[in-house]
Amino acid sequence: MNKKELILEVAIRSGLSQADVEKVLNHIIATVGDCLHNEEPVTLVGLGTFRVQERAARQGYNPSAGRKMQIPAKKIVKFKPGKALEIKWEKK
C-alpha cells in the first residue's frame, strides 16, 4: 500500500474527503518528523514507537574499489511495532 492508497482507504472508512485525509496525514508525518528531529520518541498506541538511535562508526568494504573504508556514525530512525500490529504467522 502506498500513500495514495492509504489516503483512499482512510477516506472510505471515515467518510471524509480524500483532500482532508491527505492534509491530516501530511500534518501527522510532519509532526512525527519534528519530534524525531528533536530526538523525542513518538508512541502511537496500537501502531508502535518511533525513536532516534545512534549508529556507531564502523569499518565497511567498498567492492568497486576493493578496499576497506570507514563508515561514519549517524542517527537513524527505529520503529518498534505495537502488540496490536504484530502479524500472526500460521504454520502450514
PyMOL Python script that loads the backbone (N, CA, C, O; Angstrom):
from pymol import cmd

cmd.read_pdbstr("""\
ATOM      1  N   MET A   1       0.855  -1.174   0.000  1.00  0.00           N
ATOM      2  CA  MET A   1       0.000   0.000   0.000  1.00  0.00           C
ATOM      3  C   MET A   1       0.898   1.234   0.000  1.00  0.00           C
ATOM      4  O   MET A   1       1.836   1.327   0.792  1.00  0.00           O
ATOM      5  N   ASN A   2       0.610   2.165  -0.879  1.00  0.00           N
ATOM      6  CA  ASN A   2       1.363   3.410  -0.896  1.00  0.00           C
ATOM      7  C   ASN A   2       0.515   4.519  -0.258  1.00  0.00           C
ATOM      8  O   ASN A   2      -0.592   4.272   0.221  1.00  0.00           O
ATOM      9  N   LYS A   3       1.054   5.738  -0.262  1.00  0.00           N
ATOM     10  CA  LYS A   3       0.382   6.848   0.414  1.00  0.00           C
ATOM     11  C   LYS A   3      -0.989   7.141  -0.200  1.00  0.00           C
ATOM     12  O   LYS A   3      -1.955   7.360   0.532  1.00  0.00           O
ATOM     13  N   LYS A   4      -1.085   7.149  -1.519  1.00  0.00           N
ATOM     14  CA  LYS A   4      -2.373   7.426  -2.173  1.00  0.00           C
ATOM     15  C   LYS A   4      -3.414   6.372  -1.823  1.00  0.00           C
ATOM     16  O   LYS A   4      -4.575   6.697  -1.575  1.00  0.00           O
ATOM     17  N   GLU A   5      -2.997   5.110  -1.803  1.00  0.00           N
ATOM     18  CA  GLU A   5      -3.924   4.024  -1.454  1.00  0.00           C
ATOM     19  C   GLU A   5      -4.354   4.128   0.009  1.00  0.00           C
ATOM     20  O   GLU A   5      -5.508   3.850   0.338  1.00  0.00           O
ATOM     21  N   LEU A   6      -3.435   4.525   0.884  1.00  0.00           N
ATOM     22  CA  LEU A   6      -3.772   4.714   2.294  1.00  0.00           C
ATOM     23  C   LEU A   6      -4.786   5.835   2.450  1.00  0.00           C
ATOM     24  O   LEU A   6      -5.765   5.694   3.183  1.00  0.00           O
ATOM     25  N   ILE A   7      -4.558   6.938   1.769  1.00  0.00           N
ATOM     26  CA  ILE A   7      -5.488   8.074   1.832  1.00  0.00           C
ATOM     27  C   ILE A   7      -6.875   7.654   1.352  1.00  0.00           C
ATOM     28  O   ILE A   7      -7.875   7.995   1.985  1.00  0.00           O
ATOM     29  N   LEU A   8      -6.947   6.924   0.251  1.00  0.00           N
ATOM     30  CA  LEU A   8      -8.228   6.462  -0.278  1.00  0.00           C
ATOM     31  C   LEU A   8      -8.933   5.537   0.720  1.00  0.00           C
ATOM     32  O   LEU A   8     -10.131   5.689   0.963  1.00  0.00           O
ATOM     33  N   GLU A   9      -8.212   4.600   1.289  1.00  0.00           N
ATOM     34  CA  GLU A   9      -8.807   3.651   2.238  1.00  0.00           C
ATOM     35  C   GLU A   9      -9.323   4.361   3.493  1.00  0.00           C
ATOM     36  O   GLU A   9     -10.419   4.064   3.969  1.00  0.00           O
ATOM     37  N   VAL A  10      -8.532   5.303   4.031  1.00  0.00           N
ATOM     38  CA  VAL A  10      -8.977   6.053   5.213  1.00  0.00           C
ATOM     39  C   VAL A  10     -10.185   6.913   4.872  1.00  0.00           C
ATOM     40  O   VAL A  10     -11.107   7.025   5.680  1.00  0.00           O
ATOM     41  N   ALA A  11     -10.197   7.522   3.691  1.00  0.00           N
ATOM     42  CA  ALA A  11     -11.346   8.332   3.276  1.00  0.00           C
ATOM     43  C   ALA A  11     -12.607   7.484   3.185  1.00  0.00           C
ATOM     44  O   ALA A  11     -13.678   7.913   3.616  1.00  0.00           O
ATOM     45  N   ILE A  12     -12.488   6.291   2.631  1.00  0.00           N
ATOM     46  CA  ILE A  12     -13.651   5.397   2.516  1.00  0.00           C
ATOM     47  C   ILE A  12     -14.152   4.995   3.895  1.00  0.00           C
ATOM     48  O   ILE A  12     -15.352   5.042   4.165  1.00  0.00           O
ATOM     49  N   ARG A  13     -13.227   4.600   4.768  1.00  0.00           N
ATOM     50  CA  ARG A  13     -13.626   4.126   6.101  1.00  0.00           C
ATOM     51  C   ARG A  13     -14.165   5.239   6.995  1.00  0.00           C
ATOM     52  O   ARG A  13     -15.040   4.994   7.826  1.00  0.00           O
ATOM     53  N   SER A  14     -13.650   6.465   6.832  1.00  0.00           N
ATOM     54  CA  SER A  14     -14.039   7.552   7.729  1.00  0.00           C
ATOM     55  C   SER A  14     -15.169   8.418   7.188  1.00  0.00           C
ATOM     56  O   SER A  14     -15.834   9.117   7.953  1.00  0.00           O
ATOM     57  N   GLY A  15     -15.391   8.380   5.885  1.00  0.00           N
ATOM     58  CA  GLY A  15     -16.400   9.242   5.290  1.00  0.00           C
ATOM     59  C   GLY A  15     -15.890  10.654   5.036  1.00  0.00           C
ATOM     60  O   GLY A  15     -16.665  11.520   4.632  1.00  0.00           O
ATOM     61  N   LEU A  16     -14.614  10.904   5.262  1.00  0.00           N
ATOM     62  CA  LEU A  16     -14.015  12.208   4.989  1.00  0.00           C
ATOM     63  C   LEU A  16     -13.577  12.269   3.534  1.00  0.00           C
ATOM     64  O   LEU A  16     -13.476  11.242   2.862  1.00  0.00           O
ATOM     65  N   SER A  17     -13.319  13.478   3.054  1.00  0.00           N
ATOM     66  CA  SER A  17     -12.829  13.611   1.684  1.00  0.00           C
ATOM     67  C   SER A  17     -11.360  13.208   1.629  1.00  0.00           C
ATOM     68  O   SER A  17     -10.650  13.251   2.633  1.00  0.00           O
ATOM     69  N   GLN A  18     -10.925  12.820   0.446  1.00  0.00           N
ATOM     70  CA  GLN A  18      -9.522  12.447   0.274  1.00  0.00           C
ATOM     71  C   GLN A  18      -8.614  13.641   0.534  1.00  0.00           C
ATOM     72  O   GLN A  18      -7.516  13.468   1.063  1.00  0.00           O
ATOM     73  N   ALA A  19      -9.040  14.837   0.179  1.00  0.00           N
ATOM     74  CA  ALA A  19      -8.240  16.038   0.412  1.00  0.00           C
ATOM     75  C   ALA A  19      -8.040  16.277   1.905  1.00  0.00           C
ATOM     76  O   ALA A  19      -6.940  16.617   2.341  1.00  0.00           O
ATOM     77  N   ASP A  20      -9.109  16.098   2.692  1.00  0.00           N
ATOM     78  CA  ASP A  20      -8.998  16.281   4.143  1.00  0.00           C
ATOM     79  C   ASP A  20      -8.083  15.224   4.763  1.00  0.00           C
ATOM     80  O   ASP A  20      -7.256  15.538   5.619  1.00  0.00           O
ATOM     81  N   VAL A  21      -8.235  13.983   4.331  1.00  0.00           N
ATOM     82  CA  VAL A  21      -7.396  12.904   4.851  1.00  0.00           C
ATOM     83  C   VAL A  21      -5.934  13.155   4.506  1.00  0.00           C
ATOM     84  O   VAL A  21      -5.049  12.927   5.331  1.00  0.00           O
ATOM     85  N   GLU A  22      -5.681  13.627   3.284  1.00  0.00           N
ATOM     86  CA  GLU A  22      -4.300  13.910   2.877  1.00  0.00           C
ATOM     87  C   GLU A  22      -3.687  15.024   3.725  1.00  0.00           C
ATOM     88  O   GLU A  22      -2.524  14.934   4.119  1.00  0.00           O
ATOM     89  N   LYS A  23      -4.465  16.080   4.008  1.00  0.00           N
ATOM     90  CA  LYS A  23      -3.965  17.162   4.858  1.00  0.00           C
ATOM     91  C   LYS A  23      -3.602  16.639   6.254  1.00  0.00           C
ATOM     92  O   LYS A  23      -2.538  16.955   6.785  1.00  0.00           O
ATOM     93  N   VAL A  24      -4.486  15.845   6.832  1.00  0.00           N
ATOM     94  CA  VAL A  24      -4.236  15.304   8.169  1.00  0.00           C
ATOM     95  C   VAL A  24      -3.008  14.401   8.159  1.00  0.00           C
ATOM     96  O   VAL A  24      -2.157  14.502   9.042  1.00  0.00           O
ATOM     97  N   LEU A  25      -2.912  13.528   7.173  1.00  0.00           N
ATOM     98  CA  LEU A  25      -1.769  12.620   7.090  1.00  0.00           C
ATOM     99  C   LEU A  25      -0.463  13.393   6.926  1.00  0.00           C
ATOM    100  O   LEU A  25       0.540  13.051   7.554  1.00  0.00           O
ATOM    101  N   ASN A  26      -0.463  14.421   6.099  1.00  0.00           N
ATOM    102  CA  ASN A  26       0.740  15.240   5.923  1.00  0.00           C
ATOM    103  C   ASN A  26       1.136  15.931   7.222  1.00  0.00           C
ATOM    104  O   ASN A  26       2.324  16.038   7.527  1.00  0.00           O
ATOM    105  N   HIS A  27       0.147  16.402   7.993  1.00  0.00           N
ATOM    106  CA  HIS A  27       0.439  17.038   9.283  1.00  0.00           C
ATOM    107  C   HIS A  27       0.973  16.022  10.295  1.00  0.00           C
ATOM    108  O   HIS A  27       1.860  16.341  11.086  1.00  0.00           O
ATOM    109  N   ILE A  28       0.441  14.817  10.269  1.00  0.00           N
ATOM    110  CA  ILE A  28       0.942  13.764  11.162  1.00  0.00           C
ATOM    111  C   ILE A  28       2.396  13.456  10.830  1.00  0.00           C
ATOM    112  O   ILE A  28       3.235  13.375  11.728  1.00  0.00           O
ATOM    113  N   ILE A  29       2.694  13.286   9.560  1.00  0.00           N
ATOM    114  CA  ILE A  29       4.060  12.976   9.132  1.00  0.00           C
ATOM    115  C   ILE A  29       5.011  14.104   9.538  1.00  0.00           C
ATOM    116  O   ILE A  29       6.108  13.838  10.028  1.00  0.00           O
ATOM    117  N   ALA A  30       4.603  15.354   9.339  1.00  0.00           N
ATOM    118  CA  ALA A  30       5.446  16.495   9.698  1.00  0.00           C
ATOM    119  C   ALA A  30       5.671  16.566  11.205  1.00  0.00           C
ATOM    120  O   ALA A  30       6.780  16.856  11.652  1.00  0.00           O
ATOM    121  N   THR A  31       4.634  16.305  11.985  1.00  0.00           N
ATOM    122  CA  THR A  31       4.749  16.363  13.436  1.00  0.00           C
ATOM    123  C   THR A  31       5.662  15.258  13.953  1.00  0.00           C
ATOM    124  O   THR A  31       6.510  15.506  14.810  1.00  0.00           O
ATOM    125  N   VAL A  32       5.495  14.048  13.442  1.00  0.00           N
ATOM    126  CA  VAL A  32       6.377  12.938  13.836  1.00  0.00           C
ATOM    127  C   VAL A  32       7.822  13.264  13.450  1.00  0.00           C
ATOM    128  O   VAL A  32       8.744  13.013  14.224  1.00  0.00           O
ATOM    129  N   GLY A  33       8.015  13.818  12.264  1.00  0.00           N
ATOM    130  CA  GLY A  33       9.344  14.200  11.815  1.00  0.00           C
ATOM    131  C   GLY A  33       9.977  15.252  12.713  1.00  0.00           C
ATOM    132  O   GLY A  33      11.163  15.164  13.031  1.00  0.00           O
ATOM    133  N   ASP A  34       9.197  16.244  13.123  1.00  0.00           N
ATOM    134  CA  ASP A  34       9.701  17.286  14.019  1.00  0.00           C
ATOM    135  C   ASP A  34      10.113  16.700  15.368  1.00  0.00           C
ATOM    136  O   ASP A  34      11.162  17.050  15.909  1.00  0.00           O
ATOM    137  N   CYS A  35       9.286  15.813  15.905  1.00  0.00           N
ATOM    138  CA  CYS A  35       9.612  15.175  17.192  1.00  0.00           C
ATOM    139  C   CYS A  35      10.898  14.355  17.073  1.00  0.00           C
ATOM    140  O   CYS A  35      11.764  14.432  17.943  1.00  0.00           O
ATOM    141  N   LEU A  36      11.023  13.582  16.014  1.00  0.00           N
ATOM    142  CA  LEU A  36      12.224  12.770  15.829  1.00  0.00           C
ATOM    143  C   LEU A  36      13.453  13.646  15.601  1.00  0.00           C
ATOM    144  O   LEU A  36      14.547  13.304  16.050  1.00  0.00           O
ATOM    145  N   HIS A  37      13.284  14.760  14.916  1.00  0.00           N
ATOM    146  CA  HIS A  37      14.393  15.696  14.715  1.00  0.00           C
ATOM    147  C   HIS A  37      14.901  16.216  16.069  1.00  0.00           C
ATOM    148  O   HIS A  37      16.096  16.457  16.241  1.00  0.00           O
ATOM    149  N   ASN A  38      13.982  16.383  17.020  1.00  0.00           N
ATOM    150  CA  ASN A  38      14.344  16.812  18.381  1.00  0.00           C
ATOM    151  C   ASN A  38      14.695  15.629  19.279  1.00  0.00           C
ATOM    152  O   ASN A  38      14.866  15.786  20.488  1.00  0.00           O
ATOM    153  N   GLU A  39      14.799  14.443  18.678  1.00  0.00           N
ATOM    154  CA  GLU A  39      15.143  13.197  19.368  1.00  0.00           C
ATOM    155  C   GLU A  39      14.143  12.818  20.451  1.00  0.00           C
ATOM    156  O   GLU A  39      14.511  12.213  21.458  1.00  0.00           O
ATOM    157  N   GLU A  40      12.877  13.172  20.245  1.00  0.00           N
ATOM    158  CA  GLU A  40      11.795  12.764  21.134  1.00  0.00           C
ATOM    159  C   GLU A  40      11.137  11.522  20.541  1.00  0.00           C
ATOM    160  O   GLU A  40      10.775  11.526  19.364  1.00  0.00           O
ATOM    161  N   PRO A  41      10.973  10.449  21.336  1.00  0.00           N
ATOM    162  CA  PRO A  41      10.282   9.277  20.790  1.00  0.00           C
ATOM    163  C   PRO A  41       8.798   9.579  20.579  1.00  0.00           C
ATOM    164  O   PRO A  41       8.216  10.403  21.285  1.00  0.00           O
ATOM    165  N   VAL A  42       8.199   8.906  19.607  1.00  0.00           N
ATOM    166  CA  VAL A  42       6.779   9.074  19.306  1.00  0.00           C
ATOM    167  C   VAL A  42       6.123   7.706  19.448  1.00  0.00           C
ATOM    168  O   VAL A  42       6.450   6.771  18.716  1.00  0.00           O
ATOM    169  N   THR A  43       5.189   7.597  20.402  1.00  0.00           N
ATOM    170  CA  THR A  43       4.482   6.346  20.637  1.00  0.00           C
ATOM    171  C   THR A  43       3.028   6.505  20.231  1.00  0.00           C
ATOM    172  O   THR A  43       2.322   7.369  20.751  1.00  0.00           O
ATOM    173  N   LEU A  44       2.585   5.674  19.303  1.00  0.00           N
ATOM    174  CA  LEU A  44       1.191   5.644  18.873  1.00  0.00           C
ATOM    175  C   LEU A  44       0.631   4.292  19.300  1.00  0.00           C
ATOM    176  O   LEU A  44       0.924   3.266  18.685  1.00  0.00           O
ATOM    177  N   VAL A  45      -0.174   4.300  20.354  1.00  0.00           N
ATOM    178  CA  VAL A  45      -0.705   3.061  20.900  1.00  0.00           C
ATOM    179  C   VAL A  45      -1.479   2.321  19.815  1.00  0.00           C
ATOM    180  O   VAL A  45      -2.324   2.903  19.134  1.00  0.00           O
ATOM    181  N   GLY A  46      -1.185   1.047  19.663  1.00  0.00           N
ATOM    182  CA  GLY A  46      -1.811   0.226  18.639  1.00  0.00           C
ATOM    183  C   GLY A  46      -0.985   0.167  17.367  1.00  0.00           C
ATOM    184  O   GLY A  46      -1.159  -0.749  16.562  1.00  0.00           O
ATOM    185  N   LEU A  47      -0.089   1.127  17.169  1.00  0.00           N
ATOM    186  CA  LEU A  47       0.766   1.129  15.988  1.00  0.00           C
ATOM    187  C   LEU A  47       2.193   0.774  16.373  1.00  0.00           C
ATOM    188  O   LEU A  47       2.731  -0.234  15.913  1.00  0.00           O
ATOM    189  N   GLY A  48       2.807   1.597  17.213  1.00  0.00           N
ATOM    190  CA  GLY A  48       4.170   1.329  17.642  1.00  0.00           C
ATOM    191  C   GLY A  48       4.888   2.589  18.067  1.00  0.00           C
ATOM    192  O   GLY A  48       4.276   3.640  18.257  1.00  0.00           O
ATOM    193  N   THR A  49       6.217   2.468  18.215  1.00  0.00           N
ATOM    194  CA  THR A  49       7.042   3.570  18.685  1.00  0.00           C
ATOM    195  C   THR A  49       8.150   3.866  17.687  1.00  0.00           C
ATOM    196  O   THR A  49       8.858   2.963  17.242  1.00  0.00           O
ATOM    197  N   PHE A  50       8.293   5.135  17.342  1.00  0.00           N
ATOM    198  CA  PHE A  50       9.394   5.623  16.522  1.00  0.00           C
ATOM    199  C   PHE A  50      10.383   6.285  17.469  1.00  0.00           C
ATOM    200  O   PHE A  50       9.984   7.032  18.362  1.00  0.00           O
ATOM    201  N   ARG A  51      11.686   6.013  17.279  1.00  0.00           N
ATOM    202  CA  ARG A  51      12.693   6.668  18.104  1.00  0.00           C
ATOM    203  C   ARG A  51      13.975   6.828  17.300  1.00  0.00           C
ATOM    204  O   ARG A  51      14.200   6.128  16.313  1.00  0.00           O
ATOM    205  N   VAL A  52      14.809   7.763  17.741  1.00  0.00           N
ATOM    206  CA  VAL A  52      16.093   8.013  17.093  1.00  0.00           C
ATOM    207  C   VAL A  52      17.160   7.226  17.836  1.00  0.00           C
ATOM    208  O   VAL A  52      17.191   7.212  19.067  1.00  0.00           O
ATOM    209  N   GLN A  53      18.027   6.577  17.088  1.00  0.00           N
ATOM    210  CA  GLN A  53      19.108   5.797  17.687  1.00  0.00           C
ATOM    211  C   GLN A  53      20.412   6.147  16.978  1.00  0.00           C
ATOM    212  O   GLN A  53      20.434   6.362  15.766  1.00  0.00           O
ATOM    213  N   GLU A  54      21.479   6.200  17.734  1.00  0.00           N
ATOM    214  CA  GLU A  54      22.804   6.484  17.185  1.00  0.00           C
ATOM    215  C   GLU A  54      23.398   5.189  16.642  1.00  0.00           C
ATOM    216  O   GLU A  54      23.450   4.179  17.344  1.00  0.00           O
ATOM    217  N   ARG A  55      23.839   5.224  15.402  1.00  0.00           N
ATOM    218  CA  ARG A  55      24.539   4.075  14.814  1.00  0.00           C
ATOM    219  C   ARG A  55      26.027   4.393  14.876  1.00  0.00           C
ATOM    220  O   ARG A  55      26.467   5.426  14.370  1.00  0.00           O
ATOM    221  N   ALA A  56      26.796   3.513  15.492  1.00  0.00           N
ATOM    222  CA  ALA A  56      28.229   3.743  15.692  1.00  0.00           C
ATOM    223  C   ALA A  56      28.983   3.715  14.360  1.00  0.00           C
ATOM    224  O   ALA A  56      28.538   3.108  13.386  1.00  0.00           O
ATOM    225  N   ALA A  57      30.135   4.388  14.347  1.00  0.00           N
ATOM    226  CA  ALA A  57      31.020   4.318  13.182  1.00  0.00           C
ATOM    227  C   ALA A  57      31.502   2.882  13.048  1.00  0.00           C
ATOM    228  O   ALA A  57      31.648   2.171  14.042  1.00  0.00           O
ATOM    229  N   ARG A  58      31.747   2.463  11.816  1.00  0.00           N
ATOM    230  CA  ARG A  58      32.166   1.076  11.617  1.00  0.00           C
ATOM    231  C   ARG A  58      33.025   0.954  10.367  1.00  0.00           C
ATOM    232  O   ARG A  58      33.085   1.857   9.532  1.00  0.00           O
ATOM    233  N   GLN A  59      33.678  -0.178  10.267  1.00  0.00           N
ATOM    234  CA  GLN A  59      34.519  -0.488   9.118  1.00  0.00           C
ATOM    235  C   GLN A  59      33.647  -1.146   8.042  1.00  0.00           C
ATOM    236  O   GLN A  59      32.896  -2.074   8.339  1.00  0.00           O
ATOM    237  N   GLY A  60      33.742  -0.679   6.823  1.00  0.00           N
ATOM    238  CA  GLY A  60      32.986  -1.256   5.714  1.00  0.00           C
ATOM    239  C   GLY A  60      33.927  -1.677   4.609  1.00  0.00           C
ATOM    240  O   GLY A  60      35.146  -1.561   4.733  1.00  0.00           O
ATOM    241  N   TYR A  61      33.346  -2.167   3.522  1.00  0.00           N
ATOM    242  CA  TYR A  61      34.132  -2.624   2.385  1.00  0.00           C
ATOM    243  C   TYR A  61      33.520  -2.068   1.113  1.00  0.00           C
ATOM    244  O   TYR A  61      32.318  -2.212   0.886  1.00  0.00           O
ATOM    245  N   ASN A  62      34.330  -1.438   0.290  1.00  0.00           N
ATOM    246  CA  ASN A  62      33.882  -0.903  -0.983  1.00  0.00           C
ATOM    247  C   ASN A  62      34.265  -1.909  -2.069  1.00  0.00           C
ATOM    248  O   ASN A  62      35.442  -1.997  -2.421  1.00  0.00           O
ATOM    249  N   PRO A  63      33.313  -2.667  -2.609  1.00  0.00           N
ATOM    250  CA  PRO A  63      33.656  -3.699  -3.587  1.00  0.00           C
ATOM    251  C   PRO A  63      34.188  -3.140  -4.908  1.00  0.00           C
ATOM    252  O   PRO A  63      34.994  -3.796  -5.569  1.00  0.00           O
ATOM    253  N   SER A  64      33.754  -1.947  -5.301  1.00  0.00           N
ATOM    254  CA  SER A  64      34.238  -1.405  -6.568  1.00  0.00           C
ATOM    255  C   SER A  64      35.698  -0.950  -6.471  1.00  0.00           C
ATOM    256  O   SER A  64      36.450  -1.059  -7.439  1.00  0.00           O
ATOM    257  N   ALA A  65      36.094  -0.441  -5.302  1.00  0.00           N
ATOM    258  CA  ALA A  65      37.483  -0.021  -5.113  1.00  0.00           C
ATOM    259  C   ALA A  65      38.333  -1.172  -4.583  1.00  0.00           C
ATOM    260  O   ALA A  65      39.559  -1.152  -4.692  1.00  0.00           O
ATOM    261  N   GLY A  66      37.673  -2.171  -4.011  1.00  0.00           N
ATOM    262  CA  GLY A  66      38.387  -3.339  -3.493  1.00  0.00           C
ATOM    263  C   GLY A  66      39.157  -3.071  -2.218  1.00  0.00           C
ATOM    264  O   GLY A  66      40.177  -3.712  -1.965  1.00  0.00           O
ATOM    265  N   ARG A  67      38.687  -2.136  -1.414  1.00  0.00           N
ATOM    266  CA  ARG A  67      39.394  -1.868  -0.158  1.00  0.00           C
ATOM    267  C   ARG A  67      38.416  -1.482   0.952  1.00  0.00           C
ATOM    268  O   ARG A  67      37.246  -1.189   0.709  1.00  0.00           O
ATOM    269  N   LYS A  68      38.942  -1.493   2.176  1.00  0.00           N
ATOM    270  CA  LYS A  68      38.137  -1.143   3.342  1.00  0.00           C
ATOM    271  C   LYS A  68      37.942   0.360   3.404  1.00  0.00           C
ATOM    272  O   LYS A  68      38.750   1.140   2.899  1.00  0.00           O
ATOM    273  N   MET A  69      36.844   0.741   4.039  1.00  0.00           N
ATOM    274  CA  MET A  69      36.552   2.166   4.210  1.00  0.00           C
ATOM    275  C   MET A  69      35.883   2.384   5.557  1.00  0.00           C
ATOM    276  O   MET A  69      35.267   1.476   6.115  1.00  0.00           O
ATOM    277  N   GLN A  70      36.012   3.582   6.064  1.00  0.00           N
ATOM    278  CA  GLN A  70      35.392   3.928   7.344  1.00  0.00           C
ATOM    279  C   GLN A  70      34.011   4.515   7.079  1.00  0.00           C
ATOM    280  O   GLN A  70      33.877   5.464   6.307  1.00  0.00           O
ATOM    281  N   ILE A  71      32.984   3.955   7.717  1.00  0.00           N
ATOM    282  CA  ILE A  71      31.619   4.463   7.610  1.00  0.00           C
ATOM    283  C   ILE A  71      31.364   5.287   8.865  1.00  0.00           C
ATOM    284  O   ILE A  71      31.467   4.757   9.972  1.00  0.00           O
ATOM    285  N   PRO A  72      31.032   6.578   8.724  1.00  0.00           N
ATOM    286  CA  PRO A  72      30.877   7.430   9.910  1.00  0.00           C
ATOM    287  C   PRO A  72      29.619   7.099  10.713  1.00  0.00           C
ATOM    288  O   PRO A  72      28.681   6.486  10.205  1.00  0.00           O
ATOM    289  N   ALA A  73      29.625   7.517  11.974  1.00  0.00           N
ATOM    290  CA  ALA A  73      28.451   7.356  12.837  1.00  0.00           C
ATOM    291  C   ALA A  73      27.329   8.244  12.312  1.00  0.00           C
ATOM    292  O   ALA A  73      27.577   9.294  11.718  1.00  0.00           O
ATOM    293  N   LYS A  74      26.085   7.806  12.539  1.00  0.00           N
ATOM    294  CA  LYS A  74      24.947   8.638  12.157  1.00  0.00           C
ATOM    295  C   LYS A  74      23.730   8.248  12.974  1.00  0.00           C
ATOM    296  O   LYS A  74      23.703   7.200  13.619  1.00  0.00           O
ATOM    297  N   LYS A  75      22.737   9.101  12.937  1.00  0.00           N
ATOM    298  CA  LYS A  75      21.493   8.842  13.653  1.00  0.00           C
ATOM    299  C   LYS A  75      20.489   8.258  12.673  1.00  0.00           C
ATOM    300  O   LYS A  75      20.375   8.707  11.533  1.00  0.00           O
ATOM    301  N   ILE A  76      19.755   7.236  13.142  1.00  0.00           N
ATOM    302  CA  ILE A  76      18.748   6.586  12.316  1.00  0.00           C
ATOM    303  C   ILE A  76      17.432   6.511  13.087  1.00  0.00           C
ATOM    304  O   ILE A  76      17.416   6.621  14.313  1.00  0.00           O
ATOM    305  N   VAL A  77      16.339   6.324  12.366  1.00  0.00           N
ATOM    306  CA  VAL A  77      15.027   6.167  12.991  1.00  0.00           C
ATOM    307  C   VAL A  77      14.726   4.678  13.107  1.00  0.00           C
ATOM    308  O   VAL A  77      14.824   3.936  12.130  1.00  0.00           O
ATOM    309  N   LYS A  78      14.362   4.252  14.304  1.00  0.00           N
ATOM    310  CA  LYS A  78      13.969   2.868  14.557  1.00  0.00           C
ATOM    311  C   LYS A  78      12.468   2.834  14.818  1.00  0.00           C
ATOM    312  O   LYS A  78      11.903   3.773  15.380  1.00  0.00           O
ATOM    313  N   PHE A  79      11.836   1.753  14.410  1.00  0.00           N
ATOM    314  CA  PHE A  79      10.406   1.563  14.657  1.00  0.00           C
ATOM    315  C   PHE A  79      10.209   0.232  15.345  1.00  0.00           C
ATOM    316  O   PHE A  79      10.703  -0.796  14.881  1.00  0.00           O
ATOM    317  N   LYS A  80       9.484   0.249  16.455  1.00  0.00           N
ATOM    318  CA  LYS A  80       9.135  -0.987  17.153  1.00  0.00           C
ATOM    319  C   LYS A  80       7.619  -1.113  17.108  1.00  0.00           C
ATOM    320  O   LYS A  80       6.916  -0.295  17.702  1.00  0.00           O
ATOM    321  N   PRO A  81       7.101  -2.130  16.410  1.00  0.00           N
ATOM    322  CA  PRO A  81       5.642  -2.258  16.292  1.00  0.00           C
ATOM    323  C   PRO A  81       4.991  -2.576  17.631  1.00  0.00           C
ATOM    324  O   PRO A  81       5.582  -3.236  18.486  1.00  0.00           O
ATOM    325  N   GLY A  82       3.755  -2.091  17.799  1.00  0.00           N
ATOM    326  CA  GLY A  82       2.973  -2.389  18.993  1.00  0.00           C
ATOM    327  C   GLY A  82       2.368  -3.781  18.906  1.00  0.00           C
ATOM    328  O   GLY A  82       2.357  -4.404  17.844  1.00  0.00           O
ATOM    329  N   LYS A  83       1.869  -4.255  20.026  1.00  0.00           N
ATOM    330  CA  LYS A  83       1.300  -5.608  20.077  1.00  0.00           C
ATOM    331  C   LYS A  83       0.116  -5.771  19.129  1.00  0.00           C
ATOM    332  O   LYS A  83      -0.057  -6.840  18.544  1.00  0.00           O
ATOM    333  N   ALA A  84      -0.696  -4.738  18.969  1.00  0.00           N
ATOM    334  CA  ALA A  84      -1.865  -4.833  18.099  1.00  0.00           C
ATOM    335  C   ALA A  84      -1.461  -4.944  16.625  1.00  0.00           C
ATOM    336  O   ALA A  84      -2.267  -5.360  15.793  1.00  0.00           O
ATOM    337  N   LEU A  85      -0.220  -4.574  16.301  1.00  0.00           N
ATOM    338  CA  LEU A  85       0.245  -4.597  14.919  1.00  0.00           C
ATOM    339  C   LEU A  85       0.994  -5.885  14.578  1.00  0.00           C
ATOM    340  O   LEU A  85       1.306  -6.132  13.413  1.00  0.00           O
ATOM    341  N   GLU A  86       1.280  -6.693  15.577  1.00  0.00           N
ATOM    342  CA  GLU A  86       2.029  -7.926  15.327  1.00  0.00           C
ATOM    343  C   GLU A  86       1.285  -8.818  14.337  1.00  0.00           C
ATOM    344  O   GLU A  86       0.061  -8.941  14.378  1.00  0.00           O
ATOM    345  N   ILE A  87       2.044  -9.425  13.464  1.00  0.00           N
ATOM    346  CA  ILE A  87       1.473 -10.325  12.463  1.00  0.00           C
ATOM    347  C   ILE A  87       1.563 -11.750  13.002  1.00  0.00           C
ATOM    348  O   ILE A  87       2.628 -12.194  13.429  1.00  0.00           O
ATOM    349  N   LYS A  88       0.465 -12.445  12.978  1.00  0.00           N
ATOM    350  CA  LYS A  88       0.430 -13.840  13.433  1.00  0.00           C
ATOM    351  C   LYS A  88       0.649 -14.747  12.229  1.00  0.00           C
ATOM    352  O   LYS A  88      -0.169 -14.769  11.310  1.00  0.00           O
ATOM    353  N   TRP A  89       1.732 -15.484  12.231  1.00  0.00           N
ATOM    354  CA  TRP A  89       2.052 -16.393  11.131  1.00  0.00           C
ATOM    355  C   TRP A  89       1.470 -17.760  11.439  1.00  0.00           C
ATOM    356  O   TRP A  89       1.677 -18.309  12.521  1.00  0.00           O
ATOM    357  N   GLU A  90       0.752 -18.291  10.492  1.00  0.00           N
ATOM    358  CA  GLU A  90       0.166 -19.623  10.646  1.00  0.00           C
ATOM    359  C   GLU A  90       1.123 -20.653  10.077  1.00  0.00           C
ATOM    360  O   GLU A  90       1.742 -20.442   9.034  1.00  0.00           O
ATOM    361  N   LYS A  91       1.235 -21.782  10.789  1.00  0.00           N
ATOM    362  CA  LYS A  91       2.053 -22.878  10.281  1.00  0.00           C
ATOM    363  C   LYS A  91       1.229 -23.699   9.312  1.00  0.00           C
ATOM    364  O   LYS A  91       0.045 -23.951   9.538  1.00  0.00           O
ATOM    365  N   LYS A  92       1.872 -24.114   8.223  1.00  0.00           N
ATOM    366  CA  LYS A  92       1.161 -24.931   7.220  1.00  0.00           C
ATOM    367  C   LYS A  92       1.335 -26.400   7.489  1.00  0.00           C
ATOM    368  O   LYS A  92       0.807 -27.230   6.749  1.00  0.00           O
TER     369      LYS A  92
END
""", "prot")
cmd.dss("prot")
cmd.show_as("cartoon", "prot")
cmd.util.cbc("prot")
cmd.orient("prot")
